[in-house]
Amino acid sequence: MKIDLVTETFPPEVNGVAMTLKRLVGGLAKRGHDMTVIRPRQPADGAPRNLPFREVRLRGMGVPGYRGIRVGFPATRYLRRHWRAAPPDLVHVATEGPLGWSAAREARRLGLPLITSFHTNFHTYARHYSVPWLTTPVMSWLRTFHARGRMTLAPTVEMIAHLEECGFSRLRLMGRGVDTALFSPARRDPALRTSWGAGKDDVVLLSVGRVAPEKNLGLFMRSVEALRQRHPEVKTVVVGDGPILKKLRVRYPFVNYTGFRHDEDLAAHYASADMFLFPSLSETFGNVVTEALASGLVTVAFDCAAAALHIRDGENGCLVSPGDADGFVERVVAAMGQQERWAAIRQAARETALGIPWDFILDQYERDTRDALAGVEFAPAP
């Protein structure tokens, strides 16, 4: 197939959606599909990269107050010329920003087959940024946007059920794989641990992701402090950047803040830690959970999204009822006191990750997009 993916986020931008889309596009290109990514230009862009797919970089702008996040401007004229000259078999719009909206609208006008994918719970962000009254309008906006496509891809069965309750239709599953060659316990680096002030037997707690209100990092730090009261030798590492990083640096100066890390360097940071604490409740999936499992970490997370899908409580990680903040802290402290079980948990976590290959996800995507092109079970959008 000739597929054009339109997205406001893509590497070199660093987040789970960007990495997921890169895996998807790169994997499909290697299977022989003709792939083009249409996205905003980013400050970190250099010269055109040697990639197995094409990139079209359009105008974009940063999100005020949120360094590192960009949106694209509407690109109706460009997309009309581009798609009239070289119409794709399928347009996949992955983000709901101005560029995504213009792409969805123009694809419909030109009669091009269109699908969308749901990656971010923007409607839940409103309460994290002190505008809870926006929750309902944002959900209405998202529902209207995704109704334009022949189908909407969502990352978990749990998310599909939630979206159906919110009035979405024509939903199908697009799961997530994990690169177990990249993320592996074999990348554990004693020198890196030493740079964090950790001795051979010291426990290192890890957070990976955007340093932003919606990631519930206050609960992460509360858990860290509860452990430090009992085990002052514990070390803490936060990988990532975001709008509340400066605030955390001031309030928790004992933490090792590394900024964003990439590829093998990121994998070494995972593998060199011991416990991965993930208190976020805003995820549609949470790739960091599967990366932590692949790295053989003892993971504590709420029982939702990727953790609900892949963690078996007490066997390959630890689950807490969603929203139970006190229970999360208690589970972290309890897990720290059960280190005799960590070797078995680490091994089970790694084995779980080995069973989540990207090839399966690509197979599923190919089947579902061909169904969408054929109109299988999907009426045209109203």
Buried (B, 14 or more C-beta within 10 A) or exposed (E): BEBBBBBBBBBBBBBBBBBBBBBBBBBBBEBEBBBBBBBBBBEEBEEEEEBEBBBBBBEBEBBEEEEBBBBBBBBBEBBBEBBEEEBBBBBBBBBBBBBBBBBBBBBBEBEBBBBBBBBBBBBBBBBBBEEEEBBEEBBEBBBEBBBBBBBBBBBBEBBBEBBEEEEBBBBBBBBBBBBBEBBBBEBBBEEBBEEBEBEEEBBBBBBBBBBBBBBBBBBBBBBBEBBBEEEEEBBBBBBBBBBBBEEBEEEBEEBBBBEBBEEEBBBBBBBBBBBBBBBBBBBBBBBBBBBBBBBBBBBBBBBBBBBBBBBEEEEBBBBBEBEEBEBBBBBBBEBBEEBEEBEEBBEBBBEBBEEBBBEEBBEBBBEBBEBBBEEEEBEEBE
